[in-house]
């Protein structure tokens, strides 16, 4: 979920608040992909291929043009029809991809809302790809050791993004509802808190030194025990999914995905770009003990989903797997290795804390994003949809 600006924009040069609205139009798939590929990065959820992954949704590619006709923004919009009525919920995950530093976001969002209203949309949800706060690993380790903070928000952040705070103010003033703050929003779909390992301008030796002793010890243990990490393929997805299901049962979570989902994702994303998605396997002898999927757009690489077996955990296949993926991300010039979602809790008694604790060992950053925002175009249907989502 990188901070993504449109081509030619900079965060420290916001547009004048009285500039005219950007022109919005439908994009061809190739136009959309070409625009995404010109950027340093964008979320994989905003690539045109993602619309093919989401069964039960229809997708549309939209683009914003400036006065000279240059494409300066894009959005992958996912539509889902409401039961029994020809009205739609519109979702733009981790997007749209626009210049969020613009001093007047209405130039971008008003044309979008007008288009969606014409399409019969009753509610739109967006996910501005803006990091609000960042906590260094050492900061959180000290807070956890002191035992005084039970959530991330109780710990002063090391970095605060003023642009993101201004965007939140603009959205509220324009009538957008924050999805997860009790404002009649429909809740966040994508994780608001993620863990990221910065790689830009760092050598692998720097990254290794940033790991805590336990991580370094576990990686060495995996190597000593003969754990081999290899890149898999489509035919290896069933063993990956089996390990994912074992992990879900062991750790008490459920992503709600099927093997067919990952098979469709693998084929679709790699058809768009062979480097978009990879599968990694950690093997001990002939047995696969851990597996994970990795996604790439520009200089941003994500660890997406992973799982491990319940046995032979002493050979540390998960640490070996992550180290290989981090090494490959570094070799590909990634600016960040994104380990995706973590919980907000810092309480060791809460089950979700274990995931954050595992990722903190890499020495990276915990990042809070702006979260998702809803705009009710039909308040009655929005309220009914909100009720449905809260009881789902």
C-alpha positions in Angstrom: 0.0 0.0 0.0 2.5 2.6 -1.1 1.9 6.4 -1.2 1.0 6.6 -4.9 1.0 9.9 -6.8 -0.1 10.4 -10.4 2.6 10.7 -13.0 4.5 14.0 -12.8 3.1 15.0 -9.3 5.0 15.6 -6.2 3.9 15.6 -2.6 5.4 19.0 -1.8 3.8 20.8 -4.7 0.0 20.5 -4.2 -2.2 21.9 -7.0 -4.0 25.2 -6.5 -7.4 24.6 -4.8 -9.2 26.4 -7.6 -8.0 24.4 -10.6 -10.7 22.9 -12.8 -11.9 19.3 -12.3 -10.0 16.6 -14.0 -11.8 14.9 -16.9 -12.8 11.3 -16.1 -13.2 8.6 -18.8 -13.2 4.9 -19.2 -9.8 3.3 -20.0 -9.0 0.3 -22.1 -7.2 -2.5 -20.2 -4.0 -1.7 -22.0 -4.2 2.1 -21.3 -4.8 1.3 -17.6 -1.9 -1.2 -17.4 0.5 1.2 -19.3 -0.3 4.0 -16.8 0.3 1.7 -13.8 3.6 0.5 -15.2 4.8 4.1 -15.6 4.6 4.7 -11.8 7.2 3.8 -9.2 4.5 1.5 -7.8 0.8 1.1 -7.1 -1.2 -1.5 -5.2 -1.6 -4.9 -6.9 -5.3 -4.4 -6.1 -5.3 -1.5 -8.6 -3.9 -3.5 -11.5 -6.5 -4.3 -14.3 -5.9 -8.0 -13.8 -7.3 -7.9 -10.3 -10.8 -7.4 -11.7 -10.5 -10.9 -13.3 -9.5 -12.4 -9.9 -12.7 -11.3 -8.2 -15.5 -13.6 -9.2 -19.0 -12.2 -8.5 -17.8 -8.6 -9.3 -17.6 -6.7 -12.5 -14.7 -4.3 -13.1 -14.2 -1.0 -14.9 -11.0 0.9 -15.5 -11.3 4.7 -15.2 -8.8 7.4 -15.8 -8.4 11.1 -15.1 -6.9 13.5 -17.8 -5.5 16.9 -17.3 -6.3 19.9 -19.5 -3.7 18.7 -22.1 -5.2 15.3 -22.3 -2.4 13.6 -20.3 -3.5 10.6 -18.2 -2.8 11.6 -14.6 -4.8 9.1 -12.5 -6.5 5.7 -12.7 -8.9 3.5 -10.7 -10.0 -0.1 -10.9 -13.6 0.0 -9.8 -15.2 -3.2 -8.7 -19.0 -3.4 -8.8 -21.3 -5.8 -6.9 -25.0 -5.8 -7.4 -27.3 -5.6 -4.4 -29.8 -8.4 -3.9 -33.1 -8.0 -5.8 -32.4 -4.4 -7.0 -30.4 -3.1 -9.9 -28.2 -1.0 -7.7 -24.5 -1.5 -7.0 -21.8 -1.3 -4.3 -18.6 0.2 -5.8 -15.2 -0.6 -4.3 -11.8 0.9 -5.2 -9.4 -1.2 -3.1 -6.2 0.7 -2.1 -7.1 3.4 -4.6 -7.8 5.4 -6.6 -4.3 6.1 -8.0 -4.4 9.9 -8.0 -2.4 12.8 -6.7 -3.6 12.7 -3.1 -1.3 15.7 -2.3 -3.6 17.9 -4.4 -4.9 20.7 -2.3 -8.4 20.2 -3.7 -9.4 16.5 -3.9 -12.9 17.5 -5.2 -11.3 17.9 -8.6 -10.7 14.2 -8.6 -13.5 12.7 -6.5 -16.5 14.8 -7.7 -16.2 13.5 -11.3 -15.8 10.0 -9.9 -19.0 10.2 -7.8 -20.9 11.7 -10.7 -19.9 8.7 -12.9 -20.7 6.2 -10.2 -24.1 7.8 -9.6 -24.9 7.4 -13.3 -23.9 3.7 -13.0 -26.5 3.1 -10.3 -24.1 2.9 -7.4 -25.7 3.4 -4.0 -22.4 3.4 -2.0 -18.7 3.7 -3.0 -15.8 2.7 -0.8 -12.3 3.9 -1.5 -8.9 3.1 0.1 -6.5 6.1 -0.1 -3.0 4.5 -0.3 -1.6 6.9 2.3 0.5 5.9 5.3 -0.5 8.1 8.3 1.8 6.8 11.0 4.9 4.6 11.2 6.5 3.0 14.3 10.0 1.7 14.2 10.5 -1.8 15.6 12.7 -0.6 18.5 10.0 1.9 19.5 7.4 -0.8 19.8 9.7 -3.3 21.5 10.4 -0.8 24.2 6.7 -0.1 24.6 5.9 -3.8 24.8 8.7 -4.4 27.4 7.4 -1.5 29.5 3.9 -3.0 29.4 2.1 0.4 29.6 0.6 0.4 26.1 -2.1 -2.1 24.9 -2.5 -0.8 21.4 -0.4 0.8 18.7 -2.3 4.1 18.9 -1.2 4.5 22.6 2.5 4.7 21.4 3.7 8.0 19.9 4.6 7.4 16.3 8.1 7.9 15.0 6.8 9.3 11.7 3.6 11.2 10.9 2.4 12.0 7.4 0.8 15.5 7.4 -0.5 14.9 3.8 -2.5 11.9 5.0 -4.0 13.9 7.9 -5.0 16.7 5.5 -6.6 14.2 3.2 -8.7 12.8 6.1 -9.9 16.4 6.9 -10.9 17.0 3.2 -12.7 13.7 3.0 -14.7 14.3 6.2 -15.6 17.8 5.1 -16.9 16.5 1.8 -19.2 14.0 3.5 -17.1 10.8 3.3 -17.4 8.4 6.2 -14.5 6.6 7.8 -15.2 2.9 7.4 -13.9 1.8 10.8 -14.5 4.6 13.2 -18.1 4.2 14.1 -19.3 6.7 11.5 -21.9 4.4 9.9 -19.2 3.1 7.6 -19.2 -0.4 6.3 -15.9 -1.4 7.8 -12.4 -1.8 6.4 -11.8 -4.7 3.9 -8.1 -4.3 3.5 -5.8 -4.2 6.6 -5.3 -0.8 8.1 -2.1 -1.8 9.9 0.7 -3.5 8.0 4.3 -4.4 8.6 6.9 -3.2 6.1 10.7 -3.9 5.8 12.4 -1.0 4.1 15.0 -2.1 1.5 15.8 1.1 -0.4 19.4 2.2 -0.1 20.2 -0.8 2.2 22.5 -3.7 1.6 21.6 -7.2 2.5 24.1 -7.0 5.2 22.2 -4.0 6.6 19.0 -5.9 6.5 20.5 -8.9 8.2 21.9 -6.7 11.0 18.4 -5.3 11.5 17.1 -8.7 12.4 16.9 -9.6 16.0 19.0 -12.5 17.4 16.1 -14.9 17.3 15.5 -14.3 13.6 19.2 -14.7 12.7 19.4 -17.8 14.8 16.4 -19.3 13.2 17.6 -18.6 9.7 20.9 -20.2 10.4 19.1 -23.1 12.0 17.0 -23.6 8.8 20.2 -23.5 6.7 22.0 -25.9 9.0 19.1 -28.4 9.0 19.1 -28.4 5.2 15.9 -26.4 4.5 15.9 -25.5 0.8 13.7 -22.7 -0.5 12.7 -22.9 -4.2 10.3 -21.2 -6.5 7.2 -23.3 -7.2 4.6 -23.1 -10.0 1.0 -23.6 -10.7 1.1 -27.4 -9.9 2.4 -26.6 -6.4 -0.6 -24.5 -5.4 -2.4 -27.4 -3.8 0.4 -28.0 -1.3 0.6 -24.3 -0.6 -3.2 -24.2 0.1 -3.0 -27.3 2.3 -0.4 -25.6 4.4 -2.4 -22.4 4.5 -5.4 -24.3 5.8 -3.3 -25.9 8.5 -2.0 -22.5 9.6 -5.5 -21.0 9.6 -6.8 -23.8 11.9 -3.7 -23.5 14.1 -3.7 -19.8 14.5 -7.5 -19.2 14.6 -8.1 -17.1 11.4 -9.9 -17.6 8.1 -9.1 -15.8 4.9 -12.2 -17.3 3.3 -10.3 -18.2 0.1 -10.3 -21.4 -1.9 -7.7 -23.3 -3.9 -9.5 -22.2 -7.1 -9.1 -18.6 -5.9 -5.3 -18.8 -5.8 -5.2 -20.8 -9.0 -7.2 -18.1 -10.8 -5.0 -15.4 -9.2 -1.8 -17.1 -10.2 -2.8 -17.5 -13.8 -4.4 -14.1 -14.2 -1.7 -12.0 -12.6 1.1 -13.8 -14.3 -0.7 -13.4 -17.7 -0.5 -9.6 -17.1 3.1 -9.7 -16.0 5.2 -12.9 -15.4 6.8 -11.2 -12.4 3.5 -10.1 -10.8 3.1 -13.3 -8.7 5.4 -16.0 -7.5 5.1 -19.0 -5.2 7.9 -20.0 -2.8 8.3 -23.4 -1.2 10.5 -24.3 1.8 11.5 -28.0 1.5 13.1 -30.3 4.0 14.2 -33.3 2.0 11.3 -34.1 -0.3 8.7 -32.6 2.0 7.3 -29.1 1.7 7.0 -27.6 5.2 6.1 -23.9 4.4 4.9 -22.0 1.3 4.0 -18.4 0.5 2.9 -16.2 -2.4 4.7 -13.0 -3.3 3.3 -10.1 -5.4 5.2 -7.3 -7.2 4.2 -4.0 -8.7 7.0 -1.6 -9.6 9.4 -1.3 -6.6 6.9 -2.6 -4.0 6.9 -6.4 -3.2 4.3 -8.0 -0.9 4.3 -11.2 1.0 0.7 -12.1 0.4 -0.3 -15.4 2.0 1.6 -18.2 3.6 1.3 -21.3 5.7 3.5 -23.9 7.4 3.1 -27.5 8.7 2.5 -28.4 12.3 5.5 -30.8 12.4 9.3 -30.2 12.0 8.9 -26.7 13.2 12.2 -27.0 14.9 14.0 -26.7 11.5 12.5 -23.2 11.1 11.1 -23.4 7.6 9.1 -20.1 7.9 12.2 -18.0 8.7 14.2 -19.6 5.9 11.3 -19.0 3.5 11.0 -15.3 4.5 14.8 -14.7 4.2 14.8 -16.1 0.7 11.9 -13.9 -0.3 13.5 -10.9 1.2 16.8 -11.6 -0.6 14.9 -12.0 -3.9 13.0 -8.7 -3.3 16.3 -6.9 -2.6 17.8 -8.4 -5.8 14.8 -7.1 -7.8 15.4 -3.6 -6.6 12.4 -3.4 -4.3 12.1 -0.3 -2.1 10.0 -2.2 0.4 9.2 -5.8 1.4 5.6 -5.6 2.6 4.5 -8.3 5.1 0.9 -7.1 5.0 -1.5 -7.1 7.9 -0.9 -7.0 11.6 -3.3 -6.4 14.5 -3.4 -3.2 16.6 -2.9 -5.0 19.9 0.4 -4.9 21.9 -1.1 -7.1 24.6 0.9 -10.4 24.7 -2.2 -12.1 26.1 -4.1 -11.4 22.9 -3.7 -14.1 20.2 -3.1 -11.6 17.3 -0.1 -10.2 19.1 2.0 -13.2 18.0 1.9 -12.2 14.4 3.2 -8.7 15.1 5.9 -10.1 17.4 7.1 -12.4 14.6 7.3 -9.6 12.1 8.9 -7.1 14.6 11.9 -9.5 14.6 12.9 -8.3 11.1 13.5 -4.8 12.4 11.1 -3.1 10.0 8.2 -0.7 10.6 4.6 -1.0 11.6 2.5 1.2 9.4 -1.0 2.7 9.9 -2.8 3.5 6.7 -5.6 6.0 6.3 -8.1 3.2 6.1 -11.2 3.0 3.9 -13.8 5.6 3.4 -17.5 5.3 2.3 -19.7 7.8 0.4 -23.4 7.0 0.5 -25.0 8.0 -2.8 -28.3 6.6 -1.5 -28.5 6.9 2.3 -31.3 4.4 2.7 -29.6 1.6 0.7 -26.3 2.5 2.4 -27.9 2.0 5.8 -29.4 -1.3 4.8 -26.0 -2.4 3.4 -24.2 -1.3 6.5 -26.7 -3.4 8.6 -26.1 -6.4 6.4 -22.3 -6.0 6.6 -22.3 -5.7 10.4 -24.3 -8.9 10.8 -22.5 -10.8 8.1 
